[in-house]
Amino acid sequence: MWGSIIGALSSSVGGYFKGKQELAGAKLKGQLIAIEAEAETTLAIAKGKVRMAAEGQSQNFNLDMVAMQNMEKSYKDEIILIVFMTPMVLAFIPTMDVYALRGFEVISKMPQWYQYTLVGMVVVIYGMRGMLEKVISSKVPKFK
């Protein structure tokens, strides 16, 4: 009689621990699957970013090449160069430096969209998209 009671008791206790072990194994397996899925997602995102960067660089290079080729047919790049060099020249002429500095004060009070439009025009005309992207990426907060 004691043998059957001990046998039933050990069977119950053994079954309890076996169930706990199977549950822990199932949880561990589920966590492993989640980790693998997250790693695959991260890898896919990284590959996508690399592909987009490569395509973007190629596209920017082509656009910059077109801009430089268009410079040969236009005087707008010379005009913009004169406009941008004028404050520097004025800085070396006695009493004219005040006007150069005043011009920058006025420009700084203009709406940002207008300032960015001017910068964008210069970038497009001179084919400097890569430089603009670096400036923008340093100013804009990164989102994950």
DOZA-544555 format. One line per field, with one value per atom (N, C-alpha, C): residue number from 0; atom name; x, z, y. Coordinates in Angstrom, 2 decimals. Layout:
i = (NUM:...)
at = (CA:...)
px = (X:...)
pz = (Z:...)
py = (Y:...)
end
This chain:
i = (0:0:0:1:1:1:2:2:2:3:3:3:4:4:4:5:5:5:6:6:6:7:7:7:8:8:8:9:9:9:10:10:10:11:11:11:12:12:12:13:13:13:14:14:14:15:15:15:16:16:16:17:17:17:18:18:18:19:19:19:20:20:20:21:21:21:22:22:22:23:23:23:24:24:24:25:25:25:26:26:26:27:27:27:28:28:28:29:29:29:30:30:30:31:31:31:32:32:32:33:33:33:34:34:34:35:35:35:36:36:36:37:37:37:38:38:38:39:39:39:40:40:40:41:41:41:42:42:42:43:43:43:44:44:44:45:45:45:46:46:46:47:47:47:48:48:48:49:49:49:50:50:50:51:51:51:52:52:52:53:53:53:54:54:54:55:55:55:56:56:56:57:57:57:58:58:58:59:59:59:60:60:60:61:61:61:62:62:62:63:63:63:64:64:64:65:65:65:66:66:66:67:67:67:68:68:68:69:69:69:70:70:70:71:71:71:72:72:72:73:73:73:74:74:74:75:75:75:76:76:76:77:77:77:78:78:78:79:79:79:80:80:80:81:81:81:82:82:82:83:83:83:84:84:84:85:85:85:86:86:86:87:87:87:88:88:88:89:89:89:90:90:90:91:91:91:92:92:92:93:93:93:94:94:94:95:95:95:96:96:96:97:97:97:98:98:98:99:99:99:100:100:100:101:101:101:102:102:102:103:103:103:104:104:104:105:105:105:106:106:106:107:107:107:108:108:108:109:109:109:110:110:110:111:111:111:112:112:112:113:113:113:114:114:114:115:115:115:116:116:116:117:117:117:118:118:118:119:119:119:120:120:120:121:121:121:122:122:122:123:123:123:124:124:124:125:125:125:126:126:126:127:127:127:128:128:128:129:129:129:130:130:130:131:131:131:132:132:132:133:133:133:134:134:134:135:135:135:136:136:136:137:137:137:138:138:138:139:139:139:140:140:140:141:141:141:142:142:142:143:143:143)
at = (N:CA:C:N:CA:C:N:CA:C:N:CA:C:N:CA:C:N:CA:C:N:CA:C:N:CA:C:N:CA:C:N:CA:C:N:CA:C:N:CA:C:N:CA:C:N:CA:C:N:CA:C:N:CA:C:N:CA:C:N:CA:C:N:CA:C:N:CA:C:N:CA:C:N:CA:C:N:CA:C:N:CA:C:N:CA:C:N:CA:C:N:CA:C:N:CA:C:N:CA:C:N:CA:C:N:CA:C:N:CA:C:N:CA:C:N:CA:C:N:CA:C:N:CA:C:N:CA:C:N:CA:C:N:CA:C:N:CA:C:N:CA:C:N:CA:C:N:CA:C:N:CA:C:N:CA:C:N:CA:C:N:CA:C:N:CA:C:N:CA:C:N:CA:C:N:CA:C:N:CA:C:N:CA:C:N:CA:C:N:CA:C:N:CA:C:N:CA:C:N:CA:C:N:CA:C:N:CA:C:N:CA:C:N:CA:C:N:CA:C:N:CA:C:N:CA:C:N:CA:C:N:CA:C:N:CA:C:N:CA:C:N:CA:C:N:CA:C:N:CA:C:N:CA:C:N:CA:C:N:CA:C:N:CA:C:N:CA:C:N:CA:C:N:CA:C:N:CA:C:N:CA:C:N:CA:C:N:CA:C:N:CA:C:N:CA:C:N:CA:C:N:CA:C:N:CA:C:N:CA:C:N:CA:C:N:CA:C:N:CA:C:N:CA:C:N:CA:C:N:CA:C:N:CA:C:N:CA:C:N:CA:C:N:CA:C:N:CA:C:N:CA:C:N:CA:C:N:CA:C:N:CA:C:N:CA:C:N:CA:C:N:CA:C:N:CA:C:N:CA:C:N:CA:C:N:CA:C:N:CA:C:N:CA:C:N:CA:C:N:CA:C:N:CA:C:N:CA:C:N:CA:C:N:CA:C:N:CA:C:N:CA:C:N:CA:C:N:CA:C:N:CA:C:N:CA:C:N:CA:C:N:CA:C:N:CA:C:N:CA:C:N:CA:C:N:CA:C:N:CA:C:N:CA:C:N:CA:C:N:CA:C:N:CA:C:N:CA:C:N:CA:C:N:CA:C:N:CA:C:N:CA:C:N:CA:C:N:CA:C:N:CA:C)
px = (0.80:0.00:0.85:1.88:2.77:3.47:3.75:4.43:3.57:2.28:1.40:1.19:1.16:1.00:2.25:3.40:4.67:4.81:4.41:4.47:3.57:2.33:1.40:1.90:2.46:2.98:4.18:5.10:6.28:5.89:4.88:4.39:3.78:3.03:2.41:3.47:4.42:5.48:6.32:6.64:7.43:6.68:5.37:4.57:4.53:4.45:4.44:5.72:6.87:8.15:8.38:7.89:8.01:7.20:6.00:5.17:5.83:6.41:7.13:8.29:9.01:10.17:9.73:8.63:8.11:7.65:7.01:6.55:7.74:8.78:9.98:10.63:10.66:11.23:10.43:9.10:8.25:8.47:8.58:8.84:10.18:11.20:12.53:12.52:11.78:11.68:11.00:9.94:9.24:10.14:10.94:11.88:12.93:13.40:14.40:13.83:12.58:11.93:11.78:11.41:11.26:12.60:13.66:15.00:15.45:15.22:15.58:14.80:13.50:12.68:13.16:13.52:14.03:15.36:16.22:17.51:17.30:16.37:16.08:15.51:14.66:14.09:15.17:16.05:17.15:18.06:18.35:19.20:18.52:17.22:16.49:16.48:16.30:16.31:17.69:18.74:20.11:20.39:20.00:20.21:19.45:18.23:17.43:18.08:18.64:19.31:20.54:21.29:22.49:22.08:21.03:20.57:20.09:19.32:18.82:19.96:20.96:22.10:22.85:23.07:23.79:23.01:21.71:20.89:20.83:20.73:20.67:21.96:23.10:24.39:24.52:24.11:24.18:23.27:22.07:21.13:21.64:22.18:22.72:23.89:24.75:25.89:25.39:24.38:23.84:23.23:22.49:21.89:22.97:24.02:25.11:25.83:25.99:26.63:25.79:24.48:23.60:23.72:23.76:23.87:25.18:26.26:27.56:27.57:26.92:26.85:26.01:24.97:24.13:24.84:25.84:26.59:27.26:27.63:28.32:27.41:26.11:25.16:24.46:24.84:24.09:25.03:24.50:25.24:24.79:23.78:23.26:24.30:25.20:26.22:27.20:27.51:28.39:27.70:26.42:25.67:25.62:25.34:25.27:26.64:27.69:29.04:29.34:28.95:29.16:28.37:27.11:26.28:26.92:27.43:28.02:29.40:30.12:31.45:31.40:30.30:30.21:30.43:29.81:30.08:31.55:32.20:33.62:34.46:34.15:34.88:34.61:33.35:32.99:33.71:33.99:34.67:36.07:36.69:38.05:38.09:36.93:36.88:36.50:37.33:37.03:35.62:34.93:33.57:32.48:32.84:31.82:31.48:32.36:32.11:30.80:30.42:29.17:27.98:28.03:26.93:26.88:28.04:28.07:27.47:27.86:27.34:25.85:25.43:24.01:23.18:23.72:23.03:22.80:23.80:23.66:22.65:22.59:21.60:20.19:20.01:18.69:18.33:19.29:19.02:18.67:19.34:19.07:17.66:17.04:15.68:14.62:15.04:14.09:13.58:12.41:11.87:12.85:12.85:13.78:13.52:12.26:11.97:12.64:12.70:13.34:14.85:15.43:16.88:17.23:16.41:16.68:16.48:15.54:15.32:16.55:17.11:18.33:19.48:19.64:20.70:20.45:19.20:18.86:19.15:18.86:19.14:20.64:21.44:22.89:23.39:22.87:23.30:22.98:21.78:21.38:22.21:22.42:23.16:24.60:25.23:26.64:26.85:25.77:25.89:26.56:26.07:26.69:25.69:24.92:23.90:24.51:25.65:26.30:26.60:27.08:27.38:26.10:25.04:23.77:23.21:23.31:22.79:23.53:24.84:25.60:25.17:24.94:24.50:23.12:22.22:20.85:20.85:21.60:21.59:22.20:23.09:23.65:22.68:21.72:20.77:19.47:19.06:17.77:17.95:17.08:17.21:16.92:17.64:17.47:16.39:15.56:14.50:14.85:14.52:14.79:13.52)
pz = (0.00:0.00:0.00:0.86:0.86:-0.48:-1.06:-2.37:-3.43:-3.42:-4.42:-4.14:-2.87:-2.51:-2.92:-2.61:-2.98:-4.49:-5.15:-6.61:-7.23:-6.71:-7.23:-6.94:-5.75:-5.36:-6.22:-6.42:-7.24:-8.69:-9.15:-10.52:-10.67:-9.67:-9.72:-9.68:-8.77:-8.65:-9.93:-10.42:-11.67:-12.84:-12.91:-13.98:-13.89:-12.65:-12.44:-12.95:-12.55:-12.99:-14.48:-15.03:-16.47:-17.23:-16.72:-17.35:-17.28:-16.11:-15.96:-16.94:-17.10:-17.99:-19.44:-19.82:-21.18:-21.43:-20.43:-20.56:-20.71:-19.91:-20.01:-21.38:-21.87:-23.20:-24.29:-24.17:-25.16:-25.13:-23.92:-23.80:-24.42:-24.13:-24.68:-26.20:-26.73:-28.18:-28.79:-28.13:-28.60:-28.59:-27.54:-27.46:-28.55:-28.83:-29.88:-31.23:-31.49:-32.76:-32.87:-31.78:-31.79:-32.05:-31.44:-31.64:-33.09:-33.65:-35.04:-35.98:-35.70:-36.54:-36.47:-35.27:-35.10:-35.83:-35.77:-36.47:-37.98:-38.48:-39.92:-40.34:-39.52:-39.82:-39.84:-38.85:-38.78:-40.00:-40.39:-41.56:-42.82:-42.96:-44.14:-44.20:-43.06:-43.02:-43.41:-42.88:-43.20:-44.68:-45.25:-46.69:-47.51:-47.07:-47.78:-47.74:-46.58:-46.46:-47.34:-47.39:-48.25:-49.71:-50.12:-51.51:-51.83:-50.90:-51.14:-51.19:-50.34:-50.34:-51.66:-52.12:-53.38:-54.54:-54.57:-55.64:-55.54:-54.33:-54.14:-54.56:-54.23:-54.61:-56.13:-56.76:-58.22:-58.84:-58.29:-58.81:-58.61:-57.42:-57.17:-58.09:-58.32:-59.21:-60.60:-61.08:-62.42:-62.48:-61.44:-61.43:-61.38:-60.59:-60.52:-61.86:-62.55:-63.88:-64.86:-64.82:-65.69:-65.35:-64.06:-63.64:-64.14:-64.04:-64.51:-66.03:-66.74:-68.19:-68.58:-67.81:-68.10:-67.82:-66.95:-66.65:-67.90:-68.80:-70.01:-70.91:-70.76:-71.65:-71.00:-69.79:-69.07:-68.37:-68.14:-67.41:-65.95:-65.59:-64.23:-63.19:-63.49:-62.50:-62.30:-63.36:-63.20:-62.39:-62.64:-61.90:-60.42:-60.11:-58.70:-58.06:-58.78:-58.24:-57.91:-58.76:-58.51:-57.26:-57.17:-56.02:-54.73:-54.74:-53.53:-53.21:-54.18:-53.95:-53.57:-53.89:-53.62:-52.14:-51.18:-49.78:-49.39:-49.95:-49.62:-50.18:-51.38:-51.97:-51.17:-50.80:-50.02:-48.67:-48.11:-46.81:-46.87:-48.04:-48.18:-48.62:-48.85:-49.25:-48.01:-47.65:-46.46:-46.55:-45.46:-45.25:-45.95:-46.77:-47.46:-46.67:-45.71:-44.93:-44.14:-43.78:-43.05:-43.89:-45.19:-46.08:-46.26:-46.33:-46.47:-45.22:-44.05:-42.81:-42.66:-43.04:-42.96:-43.87:-45.03:-45.95:-45.31:-44.60:-43.94:-42.79:-42.11:-41.05:-41.62:-42.76:-43.40:-43.87:-44.47:-44.94:-43.78:-42.64:-41.49:-40.93:-41.23:-40.76:-41.74:-42.90:-43.90:-43.46:-43.96:-43.58:-43.94:-43.11:-43.35:-44.69:-45.08:-46.34:-47.49:-47.39:-48.44:-48.43:-47.24:-47.13:-47.69:-47.33:-47.83:-49.34:-49.86:-51.31:-52.02:-51.47:-52.06:-52.03:-50.89:-50.77:-51.76:-51.85:-52.78:-54.22:-54.60:-55.97:-56.26:-55.34:-55.53:-55.62:-54.76:-54.76:-56.10:-56.59:-57.86:-59.01:-59.02:-60.13:-60.16:-58.99:-58.94:-58.75:-58.67:-58.57:-57.29:-56.15:-54.86:-53.94:-54.47:-53.66:-52.49:-52.70:-51.63:-50.42:-50.69:-49.59:-48.87:-49.64:-49.05:-48.17:-48.62:-47.83:-46.50:-46.51:-45.26:-44.31:-44.84:-43.99:-43.42:-44.28:-43.82:-42.80:-43.05:-42.12:-40.77:-40.76:-39.48:-38.71:-39.39:-38.75:-38.37:-39.12:-38.90:-37.93:-36.91:-35.96:-36.66:-36.26:-36.87:-36.14:-36.94:-36.37:-36.58:-35.60:-35.71:-35.97)
py = (-1.18:0.00:1.26:1.25:2.42:2.54:1.45:1.49:2.14:1.85:2.44:3.93:4.33:5.75:6.52:5.96:6.62:6.66:5.60:5.57:6.62:6.76:7.76:9.16:9.35:10.66:11.04:10.14:10.45:10.66:9.94:10.13:11.53:11.97:13.30:14.40:14.26:15.26:15.27:14.09:13.99:14.62:14.38:14.97:16.49:16.99:18.45:19.08:18.51:19.08:18.90:17.78:17.57:18.62:18.94:19.97:21.34:21.64:22.92:23.01:21.90:21.87:22.07:21.42:21.57:23.00:23.61:25.00:25.95:25.74:26.57:26.38:25.16:24.90:25.60:25.56:26.24:27.74:28.32:29.76:30.11:29.29:29.54:29.46:28.47:28.33:29.55:30.04:31.23:32.46:32.61:33.73:33.64:32.43:32.24:32.62:32.23:32.58:34.10:34.75:36.22:36.90:36.40:36.98:36.81:35.63:35.38:36.29:36.47:37.35:38.79:39.23:40.60:40.77:39.76:39.83:39.88:39.09:39.10:40.46:41.03:42.35:43.41:43.38:44.35:44.21:42.98:42.74:43.27:43.00:43.48:45.00:45.65:47.12:47.64:47.03:47.47:47.29:46.15:45.93:46.96:47.27:48.27:49.64:50.01:51.31:51.36:50.26:50.22:50.37:49.66:49.74:51.15:51.75:53.10:54.11:53.94:54.85:54.75:53.52:53.34:53.95:53.70:54.26:55.78:56.30:57.75:58.42:57.82:58.40:58.41:57.33:57.26:58.30:58.43:59.40:60.83:61.12:62.45:62.75:61.76:61.95:62.31:61.59:61.86:63.26:63.65:64.98:66.07:65.83:66.80:66.91:65.80:65.83:66.66:66.48:67.26:68.74:69.07:70.46:71.06:70.31:70.84:70.99:70.08:70.21:71.42:71.70:72.85:74.17:74.14:75.37:75.92:75.04:75.48:76.31:76.13:76.79:77.99:78.36:79.37:80.35:81.55:82.56:82.66:81.88:81.99:81.62:80.69:80.34:81.49:82.24:83.40:84.49:84.69:85.70:85.34:84.09:83.67:83.78:83.45:83.58:85.04:85.95:87.38:87.82:87.36:87.72:87.22:85.99:85.44:86.01:86.46:87.01:88.49:89.17:90.60:90.94:90.27:90.62:90.45:89.43:89.24:90.40:90.83:91.95:93.23:93.44:94.63:94.65:93.49:93.42:94.02:94.06:94.59:96.05:96.63:98.04:98.86:99.84:100.65:101.26:101.23:101.74:100.91:99.95:99.14:97.87:97.51:96.30:96.40:97.61:97.82:97.36:97.65:97.27:95.75:95.12:93.67:93.01:93.46:92.89:93.17:94.37:94.72:93.81:93.48:92.57:91.21:90.70:89.41:89.49:90.61:90.78:90.73:91.38:91.37:89.96:89.27:87.90:86.99:87.16:86.30:86.50:87.65:87.92:87.44:86.98:86.48:85.11:84.70:83.38:82.26:81.23:80.12:79.45:79.34:78.67:79.42:80.74:81.53:81.31:81.29:81.05:79.67:78.66:77.30:77.21:77.97:77.98:78.54:79.61:80.17:79.16:78.51:77.50:76.37:75.93:74.85:75.22:76.46:76.90:76.85:77.31:77.31:75.87:75.02:73.62:72.95:73.19:72.57:73.12:74.43:75.05:74.58:74.47:74.09:72.59:71.81:70.37:69.91:70.40:70.06:69.36:68.43:67.74:66.98:66.36:65.59:66.46:67.67:68.59:69.01:69.27:69.68:68.56:67.33:66.21:66.09:66.34:66.28:67.38:68.58:69.70:69.41:68.94:68.67:67.54:66.48:65.35:65.73:66.73:67.14:68.04:68.65:69.56:68.88:67.85:67.21:66.06:65.96:64.85:63.53:62.49:61.17:60.40:59.72:58.88:57.44:56.62:55.18:54.44)
end
